[in-house]
């Protein structure tokens, strides 16, 4: 399989880089552009970046999955990896969810009640 980037992904990535360089990664415009980057990214790229993040020990192991097999991470484990309090991670997740919903990407950030998930360990 030839791995190519769709033009819309390349354009969004460049726009994100330029905006984040000027305004910072946490600026609302940069966050929304990042959501569009992820939304337009080819699946092979998302898979490779996820694998790289796991190899670099940047993300925790998933702790559960839903009925479709989608894996989920524990908020506390994410906070520990990031070295910030869990409530700060929750706040960032809520901002991203609100940004995604405002953009019509309501499924971009998935969060579920742990009672609705199946433990992996």
Residue pairs with C-beta under 8 A, 6 or more apart in sequence:
1 44
3 42
3 44
3 45
4 42
5 13
5 42
5 45
6 40
6 42
8 40
9 37
9 40
9 41
9 42
9 45
12 33
12 36
12 37
12 40
13 37
15 33
16 30
16 33
16 34
16 36
16 37
19 27
19 29
19 30
19 33
20 27
20 30
20 33
20 34
23 29
23 30
24 30
25 31
25 34
28 99
31 95
31 96
31 99
32 99
32 102
32 103
35 96
35 99
35 100
35 103
35 105
35 108
36 103
38 46
38 108
39 105
39 108
50 59
53 59
57 81
58 81
59 73
59 78
59 81
60 73
60 74
60 77
60 78
60 80
60 81
61 77
61 120
62 71
62 72
62 73
62 120
63 72
63 73
63 74
63 77
63 119
63 120
63 121
64 71
64 72
64 74
64 114
64 117
64 118
64 119
64 120
65 71
65 72
65 117
65 118
65 120
66 72
66 112
66 116
66 117
66 118
67 118
70 110
71 120
72 110
72 111
72 112
72 117
75 86
75 89
75 90
75 93
76 86
78 86
78 89
79 85
79 86
79 88
79 89
82 89
93 109
93 111
96 108
96 109
97 109
97 111
100 106
100 107
100 108
100 109
